[in-house]
Amino acid sequence: MWGSSAEAPLSAAEQNLPIDIHANKLLDFLVDRRKVPSTWRKSVVPIRNMIEAAIQDLPETQGIKSLMNTFSSAVPGQQHPPTFNYFHALRMVDLLKQSGEPETKTLFGSFTSKRMQAWADILKAYEKDDVYLGEASNEFVNMIQYDIPALRKAIDRHAKAATDLDRRAEEHRNSADSHRKRYTQETKSMGVHGGEARAQIMALTTALPQYFEQVTHMVKSPSFKLGVDYYVAFTQFIFSASGASPPSEPDTILQCIHQIINEDATPQAEEMPEQSVSAPVISSPAPLEIDWSIVDGPEGAMGGLDPTDEVPSQVIPLEISWEDEGNGEIDWGAIEVADAGVIEIVASDEQTDSKKQDKEANSTNSMFETSETRTRVMNELYLLKAFLLQRMGEMESGGESLGLALDPTQTHSAPEIVQAQTASSIRAMLELVDGALGILGGKKVKSLLEIKSSSAYVDRLVSGLQQHLDQAARQDVLAHDAEIKRDQER
């Protein structure tokens, strides 16, 4: 019909065609199409007041509590916490029905239950003019623009924090393992095997005589003695060749080393030959009286002599004869020596040898344990080492057989021991010197000497061992805390 404004109805296919609407423009689209009134925000305000009043009177059921907890707990990173909307009201009506609220209605269509009626009024207010569409679209736009990006950032931040905490926990565990490994290595190097560390450390000093005995054995070996004699002869020869007077006694050169070598040759003053000792019986002598009246006189016992005056020699007729009358005996006067039983003290050969060995060991140990003498011994060893190295280097470089560029006449006049040495023989001497220096200057012997001489050093060792255990326990605690925080971040 002409002029008719009626439009042909859309087919089912046309009605199902999708419409592309920008998410940010959804609310504007609904308002422009008059699906939602432009004043929908004003209509939402009284609805929220109705919701606030209705939630004050709710039954205590698990479903209702779970729904209400959704609004009490905020999600980290969410800028717009969820509010009670139309869809929540629908869920609340279903929960009230499940809780046993009566669904009976009056003649006018209202519920007999006040709770059911209150939530029914809320739904009716939302559905009027499709206000719930405006509220839902507004929350949808806010979620796209703000909440989802904020949640993404929060997820990335927590993932990074979890990764850092995982790395930190691994570092703490590695640190704890490192401290335990160092504790095991140090105790193993010290010879401590758990238990009371201080007592075991103090007991380590009993090994010092064994190390000193090794050094003494090296020094007294024939090759080492040959090296010392070589050094002495060489030194005396150089003094003589240069016109200077050599040392009068060879033992004054490398004195401490000579003392160790000649330790078994020193005279033993304590050794006593087999002898008999008589136990004398001494009788009490007669009382000894002294007549102080030297010269009688009216002035008293001193006979008027001034104490400062010189006393005539005849006043005190006391003479001591130091001449030997033949028997070399002293006349004890009133002292009588009676015959008594004879006590025989016999020192056996085994006891004498044992005492001799003990004295040699104690003397050598004392030399090594004393800081001053030990330093002197090591200085002499270093001096001997430098000498042998110099000689061997000169011989290996093709120099003179003596290791010196001297006049041939002087070279041939050198002692036989000097001319007989070769690079290989000097190398054997050097091995023994290096062995002795390695023991005396080694970390083990130095530590044992410190332990024996300083209680503060022992305290530091024990404290260092305990510190490794304490640090390992502390790192374990930190690793456990980091793992707990990592699980929370995830």
Buried (B, 14 or more C-beta within 10 A) or exposed (E): EEEEEEEEEEEEEEEEEEEEEEEEEBBEBBBEEEEBBEEBEEBBEEBBEBBEEBBEEBEEBEBBEEBBEEEEEEEEBBEEEBEBBBEBBBBBBEBBEEBEBEEEBEEEEEBEBEBBBBBBBBBEBBEEBBBBBBBBBBBEBEBEBEBEEBBEEBEEEBEEBBEBBBEBBEBBBEBBEBBBEBBEEBBEEBEBEEEEBBEBBBEBBEEBBEBBBBBBEBBBBEBBBBBBBBBBBBBBBBEBBEEEEBEEEBBEBBEBBBBBBEBEEEEEEEEEEEEEEEEEEEEEEEEEEEEEEBEEEEEEEBEEBEEEEEEEEEEEEEEEEEEEEEEEEEEEEEEEEEEEEEEEEEBEEEEBEEBBEEBBBEEBBEBBBBEEBBEBBBEBBEBBBEBBBEBBEBBEEEEEBBBBEBEEEBBEBBBEBBBEBEBEBBBBBBEBBBBBBEBBEEEBBEBBBBBBBEEEBBEEBBEEBEEBEEBBEBBBEBBEBBBEBBEEBE
